[in-house]
Amino acid sequence: MPLLSIVLPSYNEEKNLILIKRKLEELNFNDKTIELIIVDNGSTDNSSQILKEIEKSFSFIKIVTLT
């Protein structure tokens, strides 16, 4: 169980999500003591596809999609 949970809201953040993914890859961070929960609030851009890629790449990231 993670010691720290971070919730990040997201709506039409395609460009920023690409940046976040790139920064996480640079950090090579995969710590089981934290979890990052990204909540997609019904984005209409390509955010949902990018979030799926991010979730597959990082085990500590969970995606919640609201419609």
Secondary structure, 3 states (H helix, E strand, C coil): CCCEEEEEEECCCHHHHHHHHHHHHHHCCCCCCEEEEEEEECCCCCHHHHHHHHHHHCCCEEEEEEC
